[in-house]
Amino acid sequence: MLSYGVARPDQPALSTLRAFAAAGRHESVRQAADELGVTPSAVSHQIRILETWVGAALFVRAPRRIRLTPLGRTLFAKVNTGFETIARAVVAARHGARDTSLRVSALPLFTSVWLIPRLERFHRVCEKAGAEISIDLDTTSALADFDGDTIDVAIRNVRRPTANLVARKLLDLNAVPLCAAAVAERLVGPEDLAGSTLIHISGRRDGWQRWLDACGVGHIRGRRNLSVDTVPAALEAAAAGRGITLGVDPLVWDAPVASRLVIPFKAPRVSAGAYFVVYRSGDRSRRAVKLFADWIEAEMKVDRRRLSVNSRNAQRAARLA
């Protein structure tokens, strides 16, 4: 068994072998030192220890370069293969551990009205597959950081998914104006929004402008503006008569507050992007990721009909108002 940092009489220390492997890989003491985060003199010292232990030179020294000797090249091939084997074993162990849990980032409205009520079904899918996976939900509105190592899967409302990630579409969305019935009484068309309070989501300040532009009234400005940080907060503010917000149809009709909201007037259907389930390309083969992505895609496919009926009913009510 290799010791780390301390040499045994019958073999060199692992730190010595690491320094040798880095120097052999780069054939440069300085580049090896940069890789290991130590000084060039520390790498040179470890190489000398190994050469003393072996009893022969492993490198030919040049003014600004070192080159492996034939013996050094033979030893490097085996040592480097050993480190690569260790690295693969550690990664495999880490993936195995990660497949018992899944950190999912999902927007607040999607999480509360759609995902959480169905999570028990996902756990039943896991049981049937012989997998035990715990879910850790992150419901912030900020985009998931896939460059870091905190999020495994994200459900996001975007217009175009990021190219270097796997993105599977779940549901197309449309933006619809929503407000309390009392507020809707004084609204006949988009032009009337000029005298109203527009409720914005702080992370998507351009939402209203996009919608107004699509309706051909991009010059309209609300009399006042109210900004909140989440969609559920915007819906609550609208239901309380504080102004008009944009909801994502059809999912918005599952929100508890939806019964207190109406579409104030007939308006064109304006795309609000789509919900996608997103994960790293390198995680395609991870069992936990695949189980969750397959499940949520299938679950949404089944539910689209119900959501579509809810949307048609709301639009019909707006036309009759």
C-alpha positions as CSV (number, residue, x, y, z in Angstrom):
1,M,0.0,0.0,0.0
2,L,1.4,3.4,-0.9
3,S,1.9,6.0,1.8
4,Y,1.2,9.7,1.1
5,G,4.2,12.0,1.7
6,V,6.2,9.6,3.9
7,A,8.6,7.1,2.3
8,R,8.7,3.5,3.4
9,P,11.9,1.5,3.1
10,D,10.5,-0.7,0.4
11,Q,8.9,2.0,-1.8
12,P,8.8,5.7,-2.5
13,A,6.1,8.1,-1.2
14,L,3.0,8.7,-3.3
15,S,3.9,12.5,-3.3
16,T,7.3,11.5,-4.9
17,L,5.6,9.5,-7.6
18,R,3.1,12.3,-8.3
19,A,5.9,14.7,-8.8
20,F,7.7,12.2,-11.1
21,A,4.5,11.6,-13.1
22,A,3.8,15.3,-13.6
23,A,7.4,16.0,-14.6
24,G,7.3,13.1,-17.0
25,R,4.1,14.2,-18.5
26,H,5.3,17.7,-19.2
27,E,9.1,17.0,-19.4
28,S,9.4,20.2,-17.6
29,V,10.0,20.9,-13.9
30,R,8.4,24.3,-14.0
31,Q,5.1,23.0,-15.7
32,A,5.0,20.1,-13.3
33,A,5.3,22.5,-10.4
34,D,2.5,24.6,-11.8
35,E,0.3,21.5,-12.1
36,L,1.0,20.4,-8.5
37,G,0.9,23.9,-7.0
38,V,4.4,23.7,-5.5
39,T,7.8,25.2,-6.3
40,P,10.1,23.9,-9.1
41,S,12.7,23.1,-6.4
42,A,10.2,20.9,-4.6
43,V,9.6,18.9,-7.8
44,S,13.4,18.6,-8.4
45,H,13.8,17.4,-4.9
46,Q,11.2,14.7,-5.3
47,I,12.8,13.5,-8.6
48,R,16.2,13.2,-6.9
49,I,14.6,11.2,-4.1
50,L,13.1,8.8,-6.6
51,E,16.3,8.5,-8.6
52,T,18.2,7.7,-5.4
53,W,15.6,5.1,-4.5
54,V,15.7,3.5,-8.0
55,G,19.5,3.8,-8.2
56,A,19.6,5.3,-11.8
57,A,18.8,8.6,-13.6
58,L,15.2,8.9,-14.8
59,F,15.7,12.2,-16.7
60,V,18.4,13.7,-18.9
61,R,18.8,17.4,-17.8
62,A,19.1,20.2,-20.3
63,P,19.3,24.0,-19.5
64,R,15.5,24.6,-19.8
65,R,14.2,21.1,-20.3
66,I,14.3,17.6,-19.0
67,R,13.8,14.4,-21.0
68,L,12.9,10.9,-19.8
69,T,15.6,8.3,-20.0
70,P,14.6,4.9,-21.5
71,L,14.2,3.6,-17.9
72,G,12.3,6.7,-16.9
73,R,10.0,6.3,-19.8
74,T,9.2,2.7,-18.9
75,L,8.5,3.7,-15.3
76,F,6.5,6.8,-16.3
77,A,4.1,4.7,-18.4
78,K,3.3,2.4,-15.5
79,V,3.1,5.1,-12.8
80,N,0.9,7.3,-15.0
81,T,-1.4,4.5,-15.8
82,G,-1.7,3.8,-12.1
83,F,-2.7,7.4,-11.4
84,E,-5.3,7.3,-14.2
85,T,-6.8,4.2,-12.7
86,I,-7.0,5.8,-9.3
87,A,-8.7,8.9,-10.9
88,R,-11.3,6.8,-12.7
89,A,-12.0,4.8,-9.5
90,V,-12.6,8.0,-7.5
91,V,-14.9,9.5,-10.2
92,A,-16.9,6.2,-10.4
93,A,-17.2,6.2,-6.6
94,R,-18.4,9.8,-6.6
95,H,-21.0,9.2,-9.3
96,G,-22.2,6.1,-7.4
97,A,-22.7,8.3,-4.3
98,R,-24.3,11.1,-6.3
99,D,-26.9,8.7,-7.8
100,T,-28.5,8.3,-4.4
101,S,-29.5,12.0,-4.4
102,L,-30.5,14.6,-6.9
103,R,-30.3,18.4,-6.5
104,V,-33.1,19.9,-8.7
105,S,-33.4,23.6,-9.4
106,A,-37.0,24.6,-10.4
107,L,-38.8,27.9,-10.5
108,P,-41.1,28.7,-7.6
109,L,-44.5,28.5,-9.4
110,F,-43.6,25.3,-11.2
111,T,-42.4,23.7,-8.0
112,S,-45.4,24.6,-5.9
113,V,-48.2,23.9,-8.3
114,W,-46.9,21.1,-10.4
115,L,-43.8,19.4,-9.2
116,I,-44.3,18.9,-5.5
117,P,-47.8,17.4,-5.9
118,R,-46.3,14.7,-8.3
119,L,-43.0,13.9,-6.5
120,E,-44.6,10.8,-4.9
121,R,-45.1,9.4,-8.3
122,F,-41.4,9.8,-9.1
123,H,-40.5,7.9,-5.9
124,R,-42.8,5.1,-7.0
125,V,-40.9,5.0,-10.4
126,C,-37.6,4.8,-8.4
127,E,-38.9,2.0,-6.3
128,K,-40.0,0.0,-9.4
129,A,-36.5,0.6,-10.9
130,G,-34.8,-0.6,-7.7
131,A,-33.4,2.9,-7.0
132,E,-33.5,5.0,-3.8
133,I,-33.1,8.6,-4.8
134,S,-33.7,11.6,-2.5
135,I,-34.6,15.0,-4.0
136,D,-33.1,18.3,-2.8
137,L,-35.2,21.1,-4.3
138,D,-33.7,24.6,-5.0
139,T,-36.6,27.0,-5.8
140,T,-34.6,30.2,-6.4
141,S,-35.4,32.2,-9.6
142,A,-31.8,32.5,-10.5
143,L,-30.5,30.4,-13.4
144,A,-28.9,27.1,-12.3
145,D,-25.1,27.1,-12.2
146,F,-24.1,24.1,-14.2
147,D,-20.5,25.3,-14.3
148,G,-20.3,24.7,-10.5
149,D,-21.2,21.4,-8.9
150,T,-24.3,22.2,-6.9
151,I,-27.2,21.5,-9.4
152,D,-27.8,18.2,-11.2
153,V,-31.1,19.0,-13.0
154,A,-33.0,22.2,-13.7
155,I,-36.5,23.0,-14.9
156,R,-36.3,26.4,-16.5
157,N,-38.6,28.7,-18.6
158,V,-36.4,29.8,-21.5
159,R,-36.8,30.8,-25.1
160,R,-33.7,29.0,-26.3
161,P,-31.9,26.4,-24.2
162,T,-28.1,26.7,-23.7
163,A,-26.3,24.8,-26.5
164,N,-23.8,22.9,-24.3
165,L,-26.6,21.3,-22.1
166,V,-29.1,18.6,-22.7
167,A,-32.5,20.3,-22.9
168,R,-35.8,18.4,-23.2
169,K,-38.9,20.5,-23.8
170,L,-41.8,19.9,-21.3
171,L,-44.4,22.6,-22.1
172,D,-44.9,25.6,-24.4
173,L,-46.0,28.7,-22.6
174,N,-47.9,31.9,-23.5
175,A,-47.9,35.2,-21.6
176,V,-51.4,36.4,-20.5
177,P,-52.3,39.6,-18.6
178,L,-54.0,38.8,-15.3
179,C,-55.7,40.9,-12.7
180,A,-58.5,41.0,-10.1
181,A,-62.1,41.2,-11.5
182,A,-62.5,44.7,-10.1
183,V,-59.4,46.0,-12.0
184,A,-60.6,44.2,-15.2
185,E,-63.8,46.2,-15.2
186,R,-62.0,49.4,-16.5
187,L,-59.9,47.6,-19.1
188,V,-61.2,47.0,-22.7
189,G,-57.9,46.4,-24.5
190,P,-54.1,46.6,-24.3
191,E,-54.2,50.4,-24.8
192,D,-56.0,50.8,-21.4
193,L,-52.8,49.5,-19.6
194,A,-51.4,53.1,-19.9
195,G,-53.6,54.0,-16.9
196,S,-52.7,51.0,-14.9
197,T,-50.1,49.6,-12.5
198,L,-47.9,47.0,-14.3
199,I,-46.5,44.3,-12.0
200,H,-43.0,43.1,-13.1
201,I,-40.8,40.2,-12.1
202,S,-37.5,41.6,-11.1
203,G,-35.5,38.9,-12.9
204,R,-37.4,39.6,-16.2
205,R,-37.9,43.3,-16.4
206,D,-38.5,43.1,-20.2
207,G,-41.5,40.8,-19.9
208,W,-44.1,43.5,-20.3
209,Q,-42.3,45.3,-23.1
210,R,-42.0,42.1,-25.1
211,W,-45.8,41.5,-24.6
212,L,-46.7,45.1,-25.5
213,D,-44.5,45.0,-28.6
214,A,-46.1,41.7,-29.7
215,C,-49.6,43.3,-29.3
216,G,-48.6,46.2,-31.5
217,V,-48.7,48.8,-28.6
218,G,-45.0,48.9,-27.7
219,H,-45.3,52.7,-27.0
220,I,-47.6,52.1,-24.0
221,R,-46.2,52.7,-20.5
222,G,-48.0,51.8,-17.3
223,R,-49.0,54.7,-15.0
224,R,-47.1,53.0,-12.2
225,N,-44.8,50.0,-11.9
226,L,-44.5,47.4,-9.1
227,S,-41.6,44.9,-9.1
228,V,-41.5,41.6,-7.1
229,D,-39.0,38.8,-7.1
230,T,-41.2,35.7,-7.9
231,V,-44.1,34.8,-10.0
232,P,-46.2,33.6,-7.0
233,A,-45.7,37.1,-5.4
234,A,-46.8,38.8,-8.6
235,L,-49.9,36.7,-8.8
236,E,-50.8,37.5,-5.2
237,A,-50.3,41.2,-5.8
238,A,-52.5,41.1,-8.9
239,A,-55.2,39.1,-7.0
240,A,-55.1,41.8,-4.3
241,G,-55.9,44.5,-6.8
242,R,-52.5,46.0,-6.8
243,G,-52.2,46.0,-10.6
244,I,-51.8,43.7,-13.6
245,T,-49.2,41.0,-14.1
246,L,-48.3,38.6,-16.8
247,G,-48.9,34.9,-16.1
248,V,-47.6,31.8,-17.9
249,D,-50.5,30.0,-19.5
250,P,-51.4,27.2,-19.0
251,L,-49.6,26.4,-15.8
252,V,-50.8,29.6,-14.0
253,W,-54.3,28.1,-13.8
254,D,-53.1,25.5,-11.3
255,A,-52.0,28.2,-8.9
256,P,-54.3,28.5,-5.8
257,V,-54.7,32.2,-6.4
258,A,-55.9,31.6,-10.0
259,S,-59.6,31.6,-8.9
260,R,-59.2,35.3,-8.0
261,L,-57.7,36.3,-11.3
262,V,-59.1,37.0,-14.7
263,I,-57.8,37.8,-18.2
264,P,-59.2,41.3,-18.6
265,F,-59.6,41.4,-22.4
266,K,-59.0,39.4,-25.5
267,A,-55.4,39.6,-26.7
268,P,-53.1,37.8,-29.2
269,R,-51.3,34.7,-27.9
270,V,-47.7,35.8,-27.1
271,S,-45.1,33.2,-26.5
272,A,-43.4,33.1,-23.2
273,G,-40.9,30.4,-24.1
274,A,-41.2,26.9,-22.7
275,Y,-40.4,24.8,-19.7
276,F,-37.4,22.6,-20.3
277,V,-35.7,20.0,-18.1
278,V,-32.0,20.6,-18.4
279,Y,-28.9,18.8,-17.4
280,R,-25.2,18.4,-18.2
281,S,-24.2,16.4,-21.4
282,G,-21.8,14.5,-19.2
283,D,-24.6,13.3,-17.0
284,R,-26.6,11.6,-19.8
285,S,-25.6,8.2,-18.4
286,R,-26.2,9.0,-14.7
287,R,-29.1,6.8,-13.6
288,A,-30.6,9.3,-11.2
289,V,-30.6,12.1,-13.8
290,K,-32.0,9.8,-16.5
291,L,-34.8,8.5,-14.3
292,F,-35.9,12.0,-13.3
293,A,-35.7,13.5,-16.8
294,D,-37.6,10.5,-18.3
295,W,-40.2,10.6,-15.6
296,I,-40.9,14.4,-15.7
297,E,-41.1,14.4,-19.5
298,A,-43.6,11.5,-19.5
299,E,-45.6,13.1,-16.7
300,M,-45.9,16.4,-18.5
301,K,-46.9,14.6,-21.7
302,V,-49.8,13.0,-19.9
303,D,-50.8,16.3,-18.2
304,R,-50.7,18.5,-21.3
305,R,-54.4,17.7,-22.3
306,R,-55.7,18.8,-18.9
307,L,-53.6,22.0,-18.9
308,S,-54.8,22.8,-22.4
309,V,-58.4,22.5,-21.4
310,N,-57.8,24.9,-18.5
311,S,-56.2,27.3,-20.9
312,R,-59.2,27.2,-23.4
313,N,-61.7,27.7,-20.5
314,A,-59.8,30.8,-19.3
315,Q,-59.5,32.3,-22.8
316,R,-63.3,31.6,-23.4
317,A,-64.1,33.4,-20.2
318,A,-62.1,36.4,-21.3
319,R,-63.9,36.5,-24.6
320,L,-67.3,36.4,-22.9
321,A,-66.4,39.1,-20.3
